[in-house]
Amino acid sequence: MKAHKSSRRRFVYSVTALLGGQMTLEAFAKTQTVRKIVCPFSPGGISDKLSRVLAQAAAQLTGDTWYVQNMPGAGGLVGSNEVAQSDPNGNTFLFSPTGVFRTRGGREDNRSRIVLVRDLEPSIIFGAMPLVCVMRADQARPNLRSYLAGLRESGAPLMYATSGHGSTSHFMGAYIAKRHQLASVHVPFAGSLPTVTAVLGGHVPFAIVDPMLVIEHLNKGDLHCLAISSSSREPRLPTTETLTEQGLSAVEFTSWQGLLLPSATPAPIKASATDLFLTLTKSERVKKVLHEAFIQSVPLSGARAQTFFHNDHRVFQALMSDLQIAIQ
């Protein structure tokens, strides 16, 4: 019954939009008054912060009411499914949970019949955020290559902490261990902040985390950065070598960040939403937050965003199979 009602709503919205013709950004702002960005993670993290800044900037630009609804659960699946099932009227957006699209995006949900890579699509991809490998400064090797060499000599496994099972950091640790023929122990935490706390406290020797969460500890000398997963060095970490420089990875393990909406959303509404978000990328406040989050901002929209979205899913599906990472 719910699926039938949803289909009728989507049909009505599609016909209405087509009859109304192409919407302008101004019309989009006037016709829709309350919109939300669903953040599929708990408050306090990077996704939550970016969602709130984007909502505030959109409200200032359009004069409408924008708010953020946190819907954590199942690594982003709960919030993603919620948006995929929402009315496709341009009122509800999802802040991208990269991991869930890479691991479970192609699966059909048994109850809702949602397939995320089919039923959601990116309105805009703002850019990609790298990961860093860190250790406590009093225990660290100069770089990741020398740390792995030490593990090989001692016969010890690569024990790596991450923000969760199926996260991009999980893929990265499993890939490095397999490629360099090391036994490994994955220690997943419920988010990035507990991961940082664990490595600072000496509970885990090594972690793969978002750079925004550790930059202060790196600057103070509490932690040492062994490698960064971006294609080029980060100016704020000028002495940290990339994985490629160290000959450790041929894959760029970064997390893309963007806003998605239901695929059934009428084309005029999609275009107007994308125009709005592209305008937001020029906002100094948004640019500042993207920079603080180490997001290398090269916005993608339209067909380019769609192509990237589906290619990214295929690449990580293949990696998941190769690395034998099972997601429940």
NORZIFEN-V172862 format. One line per field, one symbol per residue. phi: phi as a letter, one per 30 degrees, with the letter a starting at -180 (. if undefined). psi: psi as a letter, one per 40 degrees, with the letter a starting at -180 (. if undefined). burial: # if it has 16 or more other C-alpha atoms within 10 Angstrom, else .. Layout:
phi->???
psi->???
burial->???
//
This chain:
phi->.ddddddddddddddeddddiddceddedddccbbbcdcdbddjddddddeddddddddddciccbbccdbdkhijddddddddcdddcicbbcdeceedddccdcddddccidbedccbbddacdlbcdcbcbbdddbddebdedddddddddidddcbcbdldiddddeddddddddchcdbbccdcdjddddddddddidbdabcbddedbedddddjdbbccabcddbdcedbdcdddddedicacccdbcdbaccbeddeeeddeddddeddddddddddddddddddidddbebbiddddddedddddeddddddddhcccd
psi->dddddddddddddddddddeahiidddddddhdhiihhhfiiieaddddddddddddddddeeihhihhhgihffeddddddddeihgeeehihhhgddddddedeihhddeehhdedeiihdihdaihiiihiihdeeiididdddddddddeeiihhhiieiheiddddddddddddefhiihhghigidddddddddeedidhihihddeedddddeedihhdiieidiihdegdehiidddefehehhgihihahiihdehiddddddddddddddeehdddddddddefhghghhiaddddddddddddddddddddefhhh.
burial->.........#..##..#.....###..##.....#########..##############..#.#########..###.############################.......########################..##.###..#...#....#####################....#.#.####.###.##.###...############.##....#########.##.....#####...##..###########################.##....##.##..#####.###...##.###..##.##.##....#...
//
